[in-house]
Amino acid sequence: MRKSNFFHFVLHLADENQAPIEVERGIFKDFHDFYANGQEYRNGLVYTLNCLFRDGTRKEQELCVRLIDSSTKQLIPYEGTCKNPDFRRVLLTHELICSRCLEHRSCGNKNDTPSDPVIIDRYVYITHVHKQIGIVKRIQNSKQRTH
C-alpha cells in the first residue's frame, strides 16, 4: 500500500451562531455500513469527538464521514469485488489494511496515517483515510464525462 492512497481533510467546527467549537479529543469509533433503497452502502467512518462549546459546555458528539460523488451529490456505494468482507468498504483506515498493524507489531506509517483524529490546534480536526482505488476511478470517470 502506498501512502499516496491516503488523504486527509480538515474541519473547522462551529455552532449555530458560527462560534468555533473546540475539539479536545477525538477517536475513531467504527465503520458506518447501511442499506438504503436495496443498495448496500459500506461508506462511512464514525468518530467520537469531545467538544468544548463557547459557553463552557462539554459534550461528546459523533461525526460520520462519507464519500459522495461531487457531480451527482449521491453517496458512493461499494461496488468492488474483494473477497475479504473487511475490505469491502469505500473508505478504510490504515490499521485495517496494514499487515504489521493487524499483527500488533510496530509500524512506522501509523504515525503518518493514524485512524484517530489529530488535533492540530483547538479548532482544527484532521484524519487520514484510505480510499479504494476502483471506487475513486469510477468517480473520476464520471467527472470527465460531465465536463
C-alpha positions in Angstrom: 0.0 0.0 0.0 1.4 3.4 -1.0 1.0 6.4 1.3 -0.4 8.3 -1.7 -3.6 6.3 -1.5 -4.4 8.1 1.8 -5.9 11.5 2.0 -6.7 13.8 4.9 -9.3 16.5 5.5 -9.5 19.5 7.8 -12.7 20.5 9.6 -13.4 23.7 11.5 -16.4 23.1 13.7 -18.8 25.9 14.5 -22.1 26.1 16.4 -25.4 27.6 15.0 -24.1 31.1 15.8 -20.9 30.4 13.9 -18.9 30.4 17.2 -16.0 28.0 17.0 -16.3 24.6 18.7 -13.1 23.4 20.3 -12.3 19.7 19.8 -10.4 18.5 22.9 -10.1 14.8 21.8 -11.3 12.5 19.1 -11.2 8.8 18.4 -12.1 6.5 15.5 -15.2 4.6 16.7 -16.3 2.3 13.9 -17.3 1.9 10.3 -20.8 3.0 9.2 -22.5 0.4 7.0 -26.1 0.6 6.0 -28.7 -0.4 3.3 -30.9 2.1 1.5 -33.2 1.6 -1.5 -31.9 -2.0 -1.8 -28.3 -0.9 -2.1 -25.5 -1.7 0.4 -23.5 1.3 1.4 -20.3 0.4 3.1 -19.3 4.0 3.0 -18.7 5.8 6.3 -16.4 6.3 9.2 -17.7 7.2 12.7 -15.6 9.3 15.0 -16.4 10.3 18.6 -15.3 13.9 19.5 -15.1 15.5 22.9 -16.2 19.1 22.2 -16.0 22.3 24.3 -18.5 25.0 23.4 -18.0 28.7 23.8 -20.3 28.8 26.9 -18.1 26.2 28.6 -20.4 23.2 28.0 -18.6 20.0 27.2 -20.3 17.4 25.1 -19.4 14.1 23.3 -20.5 14.2 19.7 -20.4 11.6 16.9 -19.3 12.6 13.5 -19.9 10.4 10.4 -17.7 10.9 7.4 -18.9 9.6 4.0 -17.6 9.9 0.4 -20.1 11.4 -2.1 -19.8 11.9 -5.9 -19.2 15.6 -6.5 -21.1 15.6 -9.8 -24.3 13.8 -8.6 -24.1 14.6 -4.9 -25.0 10.9 -4.3 -23.4 8.7 -1.7 -20.9 6.3 -3.3 -21.9 2.6 -2.8 -19.2 -0.1 -2.5 -19.1 -1.9 -5.9 -15.8 -3.7 -5.7 -15.1 -7.4 -5.9 -12.8 -8.0 -2.9 -13.4 -11.4 -1.2 -12.4 -10.1 2.3 -15.5 -8.6 3.9 -13.4 -6.2 6.0 -12.0 -4.6 2.8 -15.4 -4.3 1.0 -15.7 -0.6 2.0 -15.4 2.7 0.2 -13.2 4.2 3.0 -10.7 2.2 5.1 -8.3 3.1 7.9 -4.6 2.4 8.0 -4.8 -0.2 10.8 -7.2 -2.3 8.7 -5.0 -2.6 5.7 -1.5 -2.7 7.3 -0.2 -6.2 7.9 2.1 -5.0 10.7 -0.7 -3.2 12.5 -3.0 -6.2 12.1 -0.4 -8.4 13.9 0.0 -5.7 16.6 3.6 -5.1 15.6 5.5 -1.8 15.3 4.6 0.2 12.2 6.4 3.4 11.0 3.4 4.5 8.9 1.0 4.5 11.9 2.2 7.9 12.9 1.8 9.3 9.4 -1.6 7.8 8.8 -3.4 7.4 12.2 -7.0 6.2 12.5 -7.8 8.6 15.3 -8.1 12.3 14.5 -5.1 14.6 15.1 -6.0 17.8 16.8 -3.7 20.5 15.3 -5.0 23.3 17.4 -8.1 23.6 19.4 -10.4 24.3 16.5 -9.0 22.0 13.7 -9.5 18.3 13.3 -7.7 16.1 10.8 -7.8 12.5 9.9 -6.2 10.1 7.4 -8.3 7.8 5.4 -7.6 5.3 2.6 -9.8 5.4 -0.5 -10.5 2.3 -2.5 -8.8 2.9 -5.9 -11.5 1.3 -8.1 -14.2 3.5 -6.4 -12.2 6.7 -7.0 -11.5 5.8 -10.6 -15.2 5.4 -11.2 -15.9 8.9 -9.6 -13.1 10.5 -11.7 -14.5 8.9 -14.9 -18.0 10.2 -14.2 -16.5 13.7 -13.7 -14.7 13.5 -17.0 -18.0 12.6 -18.8 -19.8 15.6 -17.3 -17.3 18.2 -18.4 
